[in-house]
């Protein structure tokens, strides 16, 4: 959005090209800081979430091995997540835990009928999250938080576990990266607790009002987000001293991997 931001008559955010935003996020994010993303279908929310996880996966854990990042896949088909497997060689596993050396994994349980899927997903994802919470020092990605929070048969009935992650997992250096299409359908903790809040275009004013009220920058969010274009987002970087920072960027095809390849060729 670099060419558009100057037209917004508001407290101006820092406008960054996607490459520069990635560099800033990689530099400033600390393990244990949660990330929430909200956006309508096709807004770029899922692509952004996966790209952030790829950035976090480039770090080293305290034991010197690559940082642990787990993508929890709950759809029968997901092309964005599948690219991690086909292009970047992240292994797909059906159960937890992964084998030694599988630091970056896609956890994708077997499918079936809708009722079978719910049972299988809960049987895999609930003990996985409980174990990660205890072990600490890891990152977990959830594409649609509402599915994890909703009661059966529509969801996994794990609102309590999700709330525990939002409130307390930071102290154990666990980072949760989670998105949703409808912010009114998930716990308020998803908006009040994360240190990084990514807001893409949303469906209606009620959804926008929910996020804005809990963002720490209500009026800025309320005025900036309706002016966002395709794949553009507002990021609220929330800091404990209350001096929140605002960034506007646009998810592009220039991924962190392409940037690294370009830099190597220079």
N, C-alpha and C positions, 0 to 999 in steps of 0.2 A: 504493500500500500504506500510506498514511498512517495508517489506522485499525488496522492489524494489526501494525506493526513493534514496538510496545511490548510485545507478548506474547512476543517472542523473548528468551530469557535468554542473551544473548551480549554481546560488545562491540558497542555499538549503532552502526550506521551513521547517517549523515545521511539522513533520509527527506524526499524532495522530491516535490512534485507535478510532473507532466511538464513543465509550462510553466517552472517554476523550474529543473528539471534542464537544459532546453534553454538557458536563459540562462547557467547555470553552465558548460556545455560550450562554448558559443560564446565565453565570456570566457576560459576557462582553457586550451582546446586550442591548441597551437602547431603551425604547419605543419611537417610532418615527423614528428609523433607518430602512430604507428600505432594502429589500433583493431581489436580482435578481438571477434567476437560468436559465442556458441554457444547453441543452443536447439533443441528439438524442433520438428517441423512444427506450425504454428499457434501457436507460443509468442509471436510478435510480433517475432522476431529480424529478419526482412527489412524489416518496416515501420520498425523502429528504425534499421536501417542506412541506409535511404533518407532518413529524416528527418535523420539526422546529416549526410548528404551535402548535403541542401538547406541546412542551416545553414552548412556550409563554403562553399557556393556564393555566399553572401551577402557574402563578404569581397572585398577588392580585392587583386589581385596587385601586385607591385612596380612593374609598368609602368603602374599605374593602371586597368587593365582588370579585369573581373570575374575572380575566382579560377577556375582551370581544374579542372573535375571531370568525370571520365569514368566512366560506369556500364557495366560489361561484362555484357551480357545473353547468357546461354547456354541458356535454355530456349525451346522452341518458342512457349510462351505464358507471360506473367508479368503478371498484372493489376496488381500493386504497381508494377512498373517502367513499365507502359504508362500509368499515371496521370501520371507525369512528362511524358509526351508529350502526352496528351490534355488534361490540366488545367493543366499548368504550361509547356507548349510547349517542352520540351526536344527538340531534333531527334534523330531516329533516323538513324544513318549506318551503312553496311555495311562501310566500309573506313576505315583511318586514313591520314593525319591528317584532322581536320575542316577546314572552310573557315574563313577569317578571320571572326571575330565569333561563332563557335560555341564559346563557352567552356564551356558545360554541355551535354554530349552523352550519348546512349545509343548505345553501339556494339553493334549487333545483326546479326551476319552472317546470310547466307541459311541456311535450314535444309536439310532433305533427310532421307535415311535416317540411322540412327544413325552408321554409319561415315562417311558424307559430312559429317555435322555435326562430328564430331571433327576431320576434316581441315580443314574450313573454319574452325572456331574456332581451331585452332592456327595456321593460316596468317595469321589476322588478329591474334589476341591476343598471340602471341609477339613479333613485331616491334613491336607497340604498346607492350608493357611495356618492351622494351629501349630504345625511343626515349624514353619518359617517364622512365625511370631516368637516361638521359643528360642530358635537358633539365632535369629537376628542377622544383621549385616547383609540383607538381600533386597532385591527389588522384585515386585510382582505387578503384572499388568492385567487389568480387567477392562474389557472393551465396553460392557454395558453393566453398570453397577446395579441398575434396577432389577435385572434378572437375578442377581445374587441376593438382593434384599427381599424381593416379593415372596410371598408365601406360596406353597404348592397349591394347585398344579401349575400355576403360571411361572413360578420361580423356585429358587433353592431354599428359601426361608432362612437365610443366613444374615439377617439384619444385625443381630447381636454381635456376630463375629466381625462384620464390616465396621460396626461402630467401635469395637475394641481396637481395630487397626487404626481408624482415624484418630482416636483419642490418645492411644498409648504406645503404638508401635514405634513412634519416633525415638523414644528413649532407648530402644533396642536396635537402633540404626536400620530399621526396616522402612523402605520407601514403597508406598503404594501409588501406582499410576492408574487412575480409573476415569472412565468417561461415561457419559449418559446423553441420551437425546432429550429427556424430559427432567429437568432439575427438580420439579415439584413431586416427582415420584420416588425420590431417594431421601435419605436422612439429611437433615440440616447440617450434620457434621461434615458431610462431603464438601460443603461450601465454607464452613466456619473454621475448619482445622488445617487444610492444606496451606503450604507456604507458596505454592505456585498455582494460580487459577487461570486456565485458558478458556476464553469465551469466544466461540464462533457464532455465526448467525443462529438464532433460536426460533422456535415455532411461533410463539405468541408473547404478548405482554406479560402474562402471568408468569411464564418461565423466566423472562428477563428480570422481572421484579424480584423473584426469589433469589436469583444469583446476585443481583445488584445490592440488595439489602444486607447480604452477608459477606460481601466482598471487601468491605473496608473503604471502598471508593464508590459509594452508591451513585452519586450524580454523574461522575465520570463514566461509569459503566453504562448508565441509563442513556447517555447521550452519544457515546462512541459506538457502541455495538450496532445500533440500527444503521449506521453508515458504513459498516464493513461490507466488502465485496466477497466474491468467491474465494474460498480457502484463506481468507484473511481472519486474523484473530487479535483479540486484545488479551494480553497477559498481565495479570496483577501479581507482582512479586511482593508478597506480604512479609514484612519484617517485624520482629518482636517489639522494636522501639516505636512502631506505628508509622514509620516513614516508608510507606509503601511506594513501590516504583511501578510505572506503567510502561508497557512496550506494545507496539503494534507491528505485526509482521505478517507474512503470507507464506504458507507452506508451498514449496515449489518442488520441481523435479530435481533440483540440485540437492541431493541428499548428502549426508555426512560422508558416505562412502565415495561418492563421486568427487567431493571436495578433497578427500585424502588422496585419491588417485591423481587428481590434477596437481596437487602440491608435490607429489612424488615425481611427476614428469617435468616440473620446472627446473 
